[in-house]
């Protein structure tokens, strides 16, 4: 039986600001923005090519302190291109960093070990890793 991770709740303070960041600056697809009564709103966004989405919301999502989610990770086939895209979109992102040594030979020296890091407007922390074999 396959068990797939489909949604991660990301705690934010301002839904519209977060939606704009994830959709416009990161390029996530807005799957839906649903208002449920006066007190609940759910926005689901999906990174291009991902089988897992994020949900930001109020009322109908677990109550967590905004900015408390750390260690979210995206994988890309080309970390230098991803870095350039994030910079172009106005995301404050770290320089490309090499973390450790690849456990086996790879077609590119940054495979498995090339990373960049950024936070959303609330301080939720993300990493982006290069794994070109997943392209």
Secondary structure, 3 states (H helix, E strand, C coil): CCCCCCEEECCCCCHHHHHHHHHHHCCCEEEEEEEECCCEEEEEEECCCCCCEEEEEECCCCCCCCCCCCCEEEEECCHHHHHHHHHHCCCCECCCEECCCCCCCCCCCCCCCEEEEEECCCCCEEEEEECHHHC
